[in-house]
Amino acid sequence: MLNSNKKTVPTPILAIAIEGVDANRESILDETYPLTATLYAVMREDEPEDSAASELLRWMISEEVSKLLEKGGLISVN
């Protein structure tokens, strides 16, 4: 059970070289870094523009989320 009274300190994400390839924006985007994860978001073609799913997708690809990812030590491809 999670104790909500405990304070936790965020652990920094460490970038490590794998097989001599440094983990950096360039090597991740050109796919030379061997350890990455891809996120796919799929919607129906006829999904209404004002639906919650459409709003979520717009948010996921927004500049706001890109900044949050980078602040957390991750690399956004947007």
N, C-alpha and C positions, 0 to 999 in steps of 0.2 A: 504494500500500500504506500502511496506517495505521501510524504509528510509535507504539506504546503507551508509549514512554518520554517522549514530549513531554507537557508539562503545558499545558492550555488554560484560558483564563479565559472563563467564560460571558459571552456578549454579552447585555446587557439588551434586553428587548423594548420598543420605543418605540411609544407610542400616538400616532397622528397623526390629525388631523381630515381627513375626506374630504368634499368638497362642503359644507363648513361644519358637518359633524356630528362632534362629538368622540367618540373611542373611549372609552367608559366602560361600566360594567355595565348601566346603564339603556338606553342606545342600542343595545347589542348584544342585550339580551334582548327589547326591543320591536321589534327588526329595523329601526330607522331608520338604523343604521350600515351602510353598503353593503358592507363587506368582512368576512365571517364564514365559518366553516367548520362544517359539521354532521357529526357522527360518528354513524353508524347501526350498531347491533349486532343481528344477527338470529340466532335459534336456532329449531330445530325445536320445534313445539308439544309434542311428546311427549318432549322432552329430560329425562332423569332429573335430579332435584334435586341428586344427589350427583356429577354428571358434572363433568369439567374445564371444559366450556363454561359450565355453570351457575355454577360457582365464579368463573370469569373475569368473567362478566357482573355478578355480585354485587359483585365487587371494583371493576369499572369504575364502578359507580354509588355507591360507598361514600363516606363522609365523608373517609376517608383520601385517596382519589384527588382529591376536591374540594380538599382542603388542599394537596396536592402541585401541582395545576394552578395554584392561586392563588399559591403560593410561587414558581412559575416565571413569574409575570406573566400567566397566562392566566385566563380567566373561566369558572368552572364554572356550569352551569345547574342543578345539583342543589341 
